[in-house]
Each structure stands twice: as C-alpha cells, then as structure tokens.
Amino acid sequence: MIIVEQTGRVVYTYDKVTLYHTTDDAIEGVLALFSVEGHDLRSQGIEPVDVVLYRYHHSAWHPLPAMVIREDETARHISATSPGFSFFAIGSDPSPPSRSGE
C-alpha cells in the first residue's frame, strides 16, 4: 500500500496521462473513464464505494469530481472530470462518488 502524503488516503494505482502537441490551456477539460475491481480494491483496504480519482497539480493531490456510471458483479465503472493532464491516483475517500441518476 502507498499512502498519498497530502491526503493521507490509501492509493490503489497511479497513472501518468501525457498530453502531446498541445497544452492544458488549449483544452476545456478531460473526461476520465476508469473501472476498479472490487476484490483488487478490498485486498488493499479500499471499499469500492470509497474510490476517488486524484490529480497531482502544483505539488499537491486534488480530488476530482466523480460519478459512478455503472456497476456489475465484479467492478465499479467511474467517470471523473479534470481540468488537465498530469499524474493521477485512484485511491480512497471517506465520501463516495455520487451515483448516476441520483
């Protein structure tokens, strides 16, 4: 397990999303779609309802607005919006993302 210092949250995985041939200033935002499998999360001490996507920007981790778009027997499928590209971390948060349709 990795603890994100700025948030104190447990992190499931990290990902770097790189923007080529343009800059963050030239885009309106980013829609990130990702899935997390319940058994993988639970093995790291994270409940699927507590998943949040963090963006690393200006030397700090920032939680992003997220919404559960679908759930099935094995995974929770989530969308999150970000103002730009950077390093991202899928981790835990005590307040769950909102469900679609609520």
Residue pairs with C-beta under 8 A, 6 or more apart in sequence:
1 10
1 11
1 44
1 45
2 10
2 11
2 14
3 9
3 10
3 11
4 11
4 54
4 61
4 89
4 91
6 60
6 61
7 54
7 61
7 63
7 91
9 52
9 54
9 91
9 92
9 93
10 44
10 45
10 46
10 91
10 92
11 54
11 89
11 90
11 91
11 92
12 36
12 40
12 41
12 44
12 46
12 51
12 89
12 90
12 91
12 92
13 89
13 90
14 87
14 88
14 89
14 90
15 87
15 88
15 89
15 90
16 86
16 87
16 88
17 30
17 32
17 85
17 86
17 87
17 88
18 85
19 27
19 84
19 85
24 83
24 84
24 85
27 84
29 81
29 82
29 83
29 84
30 81
30 82
30 83
30 84
30 85
31 79
31 80
31 81
32 53
32 64
32 79
32 80
32 81
32 82
32 88
33 69
33 77
33 78
33 79
34 53
34 77
34 78
34 80
34 90
35 75
35 76
35 77
35 78
36 48
36 51
36 75
36 76
36 78
36 90
37 74
37 75
38 48
38 74
38 75
38 76
39 74
41 47
41 48
41 51
42 48
45 92
46 91
46 92
47 92
48 76
49 96
50 92
50 93
50 94
50 96
51 66
51 76
51 78
51 90
51 91
51 92
51 93
51 96
51 97
52 63
52 64
52 66
52 90
52 91
52 92
52 93
52 97
53 63
53 64
53 66
53 78
53 80
53 82
53 88
53 89
53 90
54 61
54 62
54 63
54 64
54 88
54 89
54 90
54 91
55 61
55 62
55 64
55 82
55 83
55 84
55 86
55 87
55 88
56 62
56 86
56 87
56 88
56 89
57 84
57 86
61 89
63 93
64 80
64 81
64 82
65 80
65 81
66 78
66 79
66 80
66 97
66 98
67 78
67 79
67 80
67 97
67 98
67 99
67 100
68 76
68 77
68 78
68 97
68 98
68 99
68 100
69 77
69 78
69 79
69 100
70 76
70 77
70 100
71 77
78 97
80 97
82 88
